[in-house]
Amino acid sequence: MVICLMPDRERLYKAINDRVDKMMKAGLLREAEELYNRGMKDAILAINVIGYNELIDYLDDRISLDSAITQIKQNTRRFAKRQITWFKGMKNIRYARSDKEVIDILRVLWKREK
């Protein structure tokens, strides 16, 4: 059995947005600039990693930094949606909206095993 922690959409999107903001504060732009300045632009684009592609557009003066950050958040939400769709196709999966629900599911399963 798989237990999938699936918060409501508003909570999920807030978590994604907060995570991108933390990544930016932790130096994601600086990291992308270093790779870009080392001539690794094509390699970065080839691996298609959310965050780097958008920052490459910024470094190439195609979009503003604010637009890059907005796109990182949007693309991360799209990726999360694809993951959710993938999970929904699985059998033997239980969904939980919170850590408490995960614990409740585990308690029920544990009691069944006894």
Beta strands, then each sheet from edge to edge (+ up, - down):
strand 1: 2-5
strand 2: 93-96
sheet 1: 1+ 2+
end
